[in-house]
Amino acid sequence: KHFEDMLVNMCDERARMLQHQFAVSMNHVHALAILVSTFHLRKQPSALDQKTFAEYTARTEFERPLMSGVAYAQKVLGSEREAFEREQGWVIKRMHSKELSPIQDEYAPTVFSQETIGYLVSLDMMSGEEDHENILRARASGKGVLTSPFRLLESNHLGVVLTFALYKQDMPPDATAEERIQAASGYLGGAFDVESLVENLLRQLAKNEAIIVNVYDITNSCRPLIMYGPEALPESDLLHISPLDFGDPFRKHEMRCRLARKTPLPKLAIGFSSGVLALVALICFMVYNAHNHIKKVEEDYRKMEELKVHAEAADIAKSQFLATVSHEIRTPMNGVLGMLRMLMDTDLDA
């Protein structure tokens, strides 16, 4: 029972921490989507360019600790391709092969990107299977959506991509899917490098505890997709599953936790008396003392484990509090500094 309670507490705490970090990152990407919509799509001429976008995202990347980079892709119709490529000075290329994209009805080439994923510029997001599906769901729903786990370009790590659709004007809450599709002008995406970034986060929490964590995409319950953790799992008689909500209404996730080894079996002591009465009495006395000593050691161990769990929970609560307070101060300051920089770089007119 003790090991089971310890596993439940540790798994639930890690799930809450991971879910909170995803929510924070999603909120920051959504805020960035609003910024791009305001200063690029609805301002003529645009107040944003690749240099400004890269500088701003680099300075604010600490607010997205689980993300390896963010990028903006513009919606380009087939009839607009030639003029668009002439304006950008490059041609639209396919995602994986990086070859010239074939003629099609619609493209979504990346025009702005964070320096960490600068290789995405000019690549058509619609040509990637996962990104194509994400774009269609994001613009039809108006919500942030996640891909299923796949190998990211360059790093080849397991990850997911978060996508928000950007619209020409503010959409009413009751807008239909067709209205949203027609009004979509671009897509802001962020890449979560789950395999390395979540590992670092959980390592800080796990410390030296003998616990193994796996994160799964269970949208298809018959075929769960691993997002983080080893595929070959050790034998363990204890398993705890904590649900995860990453904010995507279309996908389901969960965290599965196991002990690294089987729980120790209870020790049985059987004494046999086969001598004189004095020898039997002596053996019973020794067994009685050993039993009391073992009980005392186990009780001390249980108390130490409880104190350790409480201390870890307090440390995490303190970290979350400091991160939240720091974020609430930094976020408006970054906005003010960003606006001042853009004002200083923009020529005044009559």
Salt bridges, closest charged atoms under 4 A:
ASP5 OD1 - LYS1 NZ 3.63
ASP12 OD1 - HIS240 NE2 2.91
GLU13 OE1 - ARG16 NH2 2.60
GLU55 OE2 - ARG59 NH2 3.04
GLU55 OE2 - ARG341 NH1 3.52
GLU63 OE1 - HIS28 ND1 3.33
GLU82 OE2 - ARG86 NH1 3.76
GLU85 OE2 - ARG81 NE 2.88
GLU106 OE2 - ARG139 NH1 2.59
GLU154 OE2 - LYS98 NZ 3.60
ASP170 OD1 - ARG42 NH1 2.93
ASP193 OD2 - HIS157 ND1 3.07
GLU195 OE1 - ARG151 NH1 2.94
GLU199 OE2 - ARG203 NH2 2.99
GLU209 OE2 - LYS308 NZ 2.88
ASP217 OD2 - ARG251 NE 2.89
ASP217 OD2 - HIS253 NE2 3.77
GLU235 OE1 - LYS262 NZ 3.66
ASP248 OD2 - ARG137 NH1 3.64
GLU254 OE2 - ARG256 NE 2.54
GLU299 OE2 - ARG302 NH2 2.51
ASP300 OD2 - LYS296 NZ 3.33
GLU306 OE2 - ARG302 NH1 2.47
GLU312 OE2 - ARG14 NH2 3.06
ASP315 OD1 - LYS318 NZ 3.94
GLU328 OE2 - HIS327 NE2 3.88
